[in-house]
Amino acid sequence: MTRPKGLRERLGRICSRYGIEILYAFGSRSDEIKEWLEGGIQRPGANGSDTDLGAKPGPGIRLTAREKARMSAELEDFPGGDRVDLCFVNETDPFVAAEIVRGESLYCADELRADEYELYVLRRAGDLVPLEQERMRLSLGEPVKSP
């Protein structure tokens, strides 16, 4: 089964227009969206779930709220017209960013830069795990462990 000609190219044009280096699908529909884009299935199923997308802008790119909304609207055409939740990896919590980069890459302008960025995000989240565990203990009212 093949995708309508130019679907991947169209996605690339949208990403290029907004200065996006990497676009990920993550969450419950990531595998389905990737398979659809690669031609494995005709169309993603309308299961009532939105499509979670994470975008990583290129260096020095700062999108306005209007540009982000426009990009999100353009991307809603891709996963069968379902609602898209678009977030920007560089603006999220480190643990959310790690979840995003563990998703499926839908577009990538430069594989080497993408690999380096993903390692950076995962390393940053890993470094913060002890602090996050301590924050959770404090928020639950548990006693603080002494070193």
C-alpha positions in Angstrom: 0.0 0.0 0.0 1.4 3.4 -0.9 0.7 6.9 0.4 -0.8 9.4 -1.9 2.1 10.9 -3.8 3.7 13.8 -2.0 2.3 13.3 1.5 5.7 13.0 3.1 6.9 15.9 1.0 4.0 18.0 2.1 4.7 17.3 5.7 8.3 18.3 5.0 7.2 21.6 3.4 5.1 22.4 6.5 8.0 21.7 8.8 10.4 23.7 6.6 8.0 26.7 6.4 7.9 26.9 10.2 11.6 26.2 10.8 11.0 22.8 12.4 14.0 20.4 12.4 12.2 17.3 13.8 8.6 16.4 14.1 7.5 13.5 16.4 4.3 11.6 17.0 4.1 10.4 20.6 1.5 9.0 22.9 -1.2 6.4 22.2 -1.4 6.9 18.5 2.3 7.3 17.6 2.8 3.8 16.0 -0.5 4.1 14.0 0.5 7.6 12.7 3.9 6.4 11.7 2.5 3.3 10.0 0.0 5.5 8.1 2.6 7.9 6.9 4.8 5.0 5.7 1.9 3.5 3.8 1.2 0.5 6.0 -2.4 1.4 6.7 -4.9 3.3 4.5 -6.0 5.8 7.2 -5.6 6.1 10.9 -8.7 4.9 12.7 -11.0 7.5 14.2 -10.9 6.3 17.8 -11.7 9.6 19.5 -8.2 10.1 20.6 -6.2 13.1 19.5 -2.8 12.9 17.8 0.1 14.1 20.0 2.8 15.8 18.0 6.1 17.3 19.2 8.1 19.7 17.2 11.7 20.8 17.6 12.4 24.1 16.0 15.8 24.9 14.5 18.4 27.1 16.2 17.1 30.7 16.6 13.6 29.9 15.5 10.9 31.4 17.8 7.4 30.9 16.6 4.6 33.3 17.6 1.4 32.0 19.0 -0.3 32.7 15.7 2.3 30.7 13.8 2.0 27.8 16.2 -1.8 27.8 15.8 -1.5 27.9 12.0 1.0 25.1 12.0 -1.2 23.0 14.2 -4.2 23.6 11.9 -2.1 22.6 8.9 -1.0 19.4 10.6 -4.6 18.4 11.4 -5.0 17.4 7.8 -2.5 14.6 8.1 -3.8 12.2 10.7 -7.2 11.8 9.0 -8.5 15.2 10.1 -8.4 14.3 13.8 -7.5 16.8 16.4 -3.8 17.5 16.9 -2.1 18.4 20.1 1.1 20.1 19.0 3.7 20.9 21.6 7.3 22.2 21.2 10.0 20.0 22.7 12.2 22.9 23.7 9.3 24.5 25.7 8.2 21.4 27.7 9.2 19.9 31.0 12.3 17.7 30.6 10.3 14.5 31.3 7.7 15.3 28.8 10.5 16.1 26.3 12.0 12.7 26.9 8.6 11.1 26.3 8.3 13.0 23.0 11.7 12.0 21.6 11.0 8.4 22.5 8.0 8.6 20.1 8.1 8.2 16.3 10.0 10.6 14.1 7.8 11.7 11.3 10.1 14.4 9.8 13.8 15.0 10.3 15.9 17.6 8.5 19.2 16.3 9.7 19.6 12.8 11.2 22.9 13.5 13.0 21.5 16.7 14.7 18.4 14.8 15.6 20.4 11.9 17.2 22.5 14.4 19.2 19.4 16.3 20.3 17.6 13.1 21.4 20.6 12.1 23.5 20.8 15.5 25.1 17.0 15.4 26.0 17.3 11.9 27.4 20.5 12.7 29.4 18.9 15.8 30.8 15.8 13.9 32.0 18.0 11.2 33.5 20.1 13.7 35.4 17.0 15.2 36.9 15.4 11.9 38.1 16.8 12.2 41.7 15.5 15.7 42.0 12.1 14.7 40.6 11.9 11.8 43.1 12.7 14.2 45.9 10.1 16.7 44.7 7.5 13.9 44.6 8.4 12.8 48.2 8.0 16.3 49.5 4.7 16.9 47.7 3.3 13.7 49.2 4.5 14.8 52.6 7.0 12.0 53.1 10.1 12.7 55.2 13.2 14.0 53.4 16.1 11.5 53.2 19.3 12.8 54.6 22.5 12.2 52.5 
